[in-house]
Amino acid sequence: MTIELLREFLLRCLLMNAVMLFIWFFGFTLMHDTMNRFITAMLRRPIPNLDTIHVAGIALLKLLTIMLTLIPWLALTMMR
């Protein structure tokens, strides 16, 4: 595996993670009540801290995206 191939792979992973993050964030902010009703109906009981769980998940995804794709991609780009 060459460095160029690895850089390209990391960039594609970064873009896919960013799209997933934006979809989750905008879905959470624009369809908040619909998501809460859907998850509550799916689990058949209300979850009092559902907003906290969503925000923590978004933050975790953002942190992992930065650590596992952005930083290695930047390091490989700077090595070029």
C-alpha positions as CSV (number, residue, x, y, z in Angstrom):
1,M,0.0,0.0,0.0
2,T,1.5,3.3,-1.0
3,I,1.2,6.5,0.9
4,E,-0.9,8.1,-1.9
5,L,-3.4,5.2,-1.7
6,L,-3.5,5.5,2.1
7,R,-4.0,9.3,1.8
8,E,-6.9,8.8,-0.6
9,F,-8.5,6.2,1.5
10,L,-8.3,8.4,4.6
11,L,-9.7,11.3,2.7
12,R,-12.7,9.2,1.5
13,C,-13.3,8.0,5.1
14,L,-13.1,11.6,6.4
15,L,-15.7,12.7,3.8
16,M,-18.1,9.8,4.6
17,N,-17.8,10.4,8.3
18,A,-18.4,14.1,7.8
19,V,-21.5,13.4,5.8
20,M,-22.8,11.0,8.4
21,L,-22.1,13.6,11.1
22,F,-24.0,16.3,9.3
23,I,-27.0,14.0,8.6
24,W,-27.2,13.0,12.2
25,F,-26.8,16.6,13.5
26,F,-29.3,18.1,11.1
27,G,-31.7,15.2,11.6
28,F,-31.4,15.7,15.4
29,T,-32.0,19.5,15.2
30,L,-34.7,19.6,12.5
31,M,-36.6,16.4,13.3
32,H,-36.1,16.3,17.1
33,D,-39.6,15.3,18.1
34,T,-40.0,12.8,15.3
35,M,-36.8,11.1,16.2
36,N,-37.7,11.0,19.9
37,R,-41.2,9.5,19.1
38,F,-39.7,6.9,16.8
39,I,-37.0,5.7,19.2
40,T,-39.5,5.7,22.1
41,A,-41.9,3.6,20.0
42,M,-39.2,1.3,18.9
43,L,-38.0,0.6,22.4
44,R,-41.5,0.7,23.9
45,R,-40.6,3.0,26.7
46,P,-39.5,6.6,27.1
47,I,-35.9,7.5,27.6
48,P,-35.5,10.6,29.8
49,N,-31.9,11.3,28.7
50,L,-32.3,10.7,24.9
51,D,-31.1,14.2,24.0
52,T,-27.9,13.7,26.1
53,I,-27.3,10.4,24.4
54,H,-27.6,12.0,21.0
55,V,-25.3,14.9,21.8
56,A,-22.7,12.5,23.3
57,G,-22.9,10.3,20.2
58,I,-22.4,13.3,17.9
59,A,-19.5,14.5,20.0
60,L,-17.9,11.0,20.0
61,L,-18.3,10.6,16.3
62,K,-16.7,14.0,15.7
63,L,-13.8,13.2,18.1
64,L,-13.2,9.8,16.5
65,T,-13.4,11.3,13.0
66,I,-10.8,13.9,13.8
67,M,-8.5,11.4,15.6
68,L,-8.7,8.5,13.2
69,T,-9.0,10.2,9.8
70,L,-8.2,13.9,9.8
71,I,-5.0,13.8,11.8
72,P,-3.4,10.9,9.9
73,W,-4.5,12.4,6.6
74,L,-2.9,15.7,7.5
75,A,0.3,14.0,8.6
76,L,0.5,12.0,5.4
77,T,-0.2,15.2,3.4
78,M,2.5,17.1,5.2
79,M,5.0,14.3,4.5
80,R,4.5,14.7,0.8
